[in-house]
Amino acid sequence: MKYISTRGQAPAMNFEEVLLAGLASDGGLYVPEELPQFSKETIASWSGLPYNELAFNVIQPFVADCIDDSELKRMIDETYAGFNHTAVAPLKELGTNEWVLELFHGPTLAFKDFALQLLGRLMDYALKKRGEHLVIMGATSGDTGSAAIEGCCHSEHLDIFILHPHNRVSEVQRRQMTTIIKDNVFNIALEGNFDDCQQMVKDSFANQDFLNGMKLGAVNSINWARIMSQIVYYFSASLALGGPHREVSFSVPTGNFGDIFAGYLAKQMGLPVKQLVVATNRNDILHRVISGNDMSKGELVHTLSPSMDIMVSSNFERMLFDVYGRDGAEISELMSRFSKESVELDPARWEKVRELFDSYAVDDETTCDVIKQVYAETEYLLDPHTAIGVKAARECNRDPAVPMITLATAHPVKFPEPVVKAGLEAPQLPAHMSDLFEREEQLQVLDNDLATVQKFVASHVHTE
Ligand SMILES: *Cc1c(COP(=O)(O)O)cnc(C)c1O
């Protein structure tokens, strides 16, 4: 399968090249030239399969020309065997036709494990085949870092350096990163804030001379392989509730638009999906575009759902590319205008977006109210991101006869503040993590200085 850039200028690539490249050279994002199509009969024949076997069926067409079936199967099996629930992505019923899809049974208790656990293995496989070594550098405000480290820590052909702001992440978040003690894992606690960390990573990508010929790689959600891995659980949830012979709807707590975009792809590939609901917090640009064709950046605010505190959702471009008839020149022009000013979508294109998505924005106060209300109704404790999804699902649901599934993107233990604000007892760490506070930590505190950080990275990479 060939992959093309949303901006139409970068060369087409195969899966392996896209996996290691991240962003396209024209500033666009890679998407498959054509999506695999699954008939109802094919999807129905997957009913009852264990998660790993379903994942193989969904992912195989995207990678078949680069990865042997047996190797792909091994990597998928290893990935999902590391999850702490036999169903991998179990469904819980909140009420009549109201469900949550628990995506937090991976090693770091958030849905990013679904993609990053596989991504680390795929990258390692590709690097080994090519005899290459890659240096991963990333910045985290607390949450994504641990999933990236967990995903890469078993890889022999890459080193991972994650920068977090010193003393500005929660103790659970820090320990989830720093207690993974491996030769190729480096936690840098920077004497600065998150923006400083991000700037340092950006500057390092822009000029990689400090690495003496080695290459930097990215594991953020612009990486196509992450989106691909997330398509699978839309199929698994539908199949568990009577699909493909019955439609289902999804509500997705959204930040960078990666997760909901995977749901959109599942629908394009043949899964009968009625509604796709984009749920946002007060950083609501996506809701404003979808509901009112207002694509204007606001002031970024910090909310109780920090993993959705994003102003510019990079993966939205992938969807716009389809809506604009896959015209890379138009997307390039639109995104370049958007980098400078507010934009409106062409009215006919915007109509299409509205047909594809519903949306709703939820503030912090309502988030706490929903946590409290759902707990009172069902004794089920929602994390704040998931609570936003449940609220949006209830507000946007157009057909009560169709099951509405909210993606539960994190375990509530990761975000206790709104739970306590809602007047409930702070959740406990699951049994397999209960010793987190006793585990040994390893981290390096560094000055907020580019040369210092780059010197540290360069002197710790493993050359082969
Ligand atoms: C990353 C994240 C999201 C947002 O997902 P996107 O793919 O960026 O839209 C939502 N909830 C949690 C807990 C997350 O970690």
The ligand as an SDF file (V2000), in Angstrom:
LIG
                    3D

 15 15  0  0  0  0  0  0  0  0999 V2000
   -4.6150   11.7690   24.1710 C   0  0  0  0  0  0  0  0  0  0  0  0
   -5.8520   11.7080   24.9720 C   0  0  0  0  0  0  0  0  0  0  0  0
   -7.0960   12.1520   24.4580 C   0  0  0  0  0  0  0  0  0  0  0  0
   -7.2330   12.8070   23.1000 C   0  0  0  0  0  0  0  0  0  0  0  0
   -7.0180   11.9260   22.0380 O   0  0  0  0  0  0  0  0  0  0  0  0
   -6.6850   12.4890   20.5680 P   0  0  0  0  0  0  0  0  0  0  0  0
   -6.3740   11.3140   19.7400 O   0  0  0  0  0  0  0  0  0  0  0  0
   -5.5020   13.3970   20.7410 O   0  0  0  0  0  0  0  0  0  0  0  0
   -7.8880   13.2310   20.0990 O   0  0  0  0  0  0  0  0  0  0  0  0
   -8.2190   11.9880   25.2540 C   0  0  0  0  0  0  0  0  0  0  0  0
   -8.1350   11.4560   26.4900 N   0  0  0  0  0  0  0  0  0  0  0  0
   -6.9620   11.0300   27.0080 C   0  0  0  0  0  0  0  0  0  0  0  0
   -6.9460   10.4600   28.3800 C   0  0  0  0  0  0  0  0  0  0  0  0
   -5.7910   11.1320   26.2760 C   0  0  0  0  0  0  0  0  0  0  0  0
   -4.6330   10.7040   26.8080 O   0  0  0  0  0  0  0  0  0  0  0  0
  1  2  1  0
  2  3  1  0
  2 14  2  0
  3  4  1  0
  3 10  2  0
  4  5  1  0
  5  6  1  0
  6  7  2  0
  6  8  1  0
  6  9  1  0
 10 11  1  0
 11 12  2  0
 12 13  1  0
 12 14  1  0
 14 15  1  0
M  END
$$$$
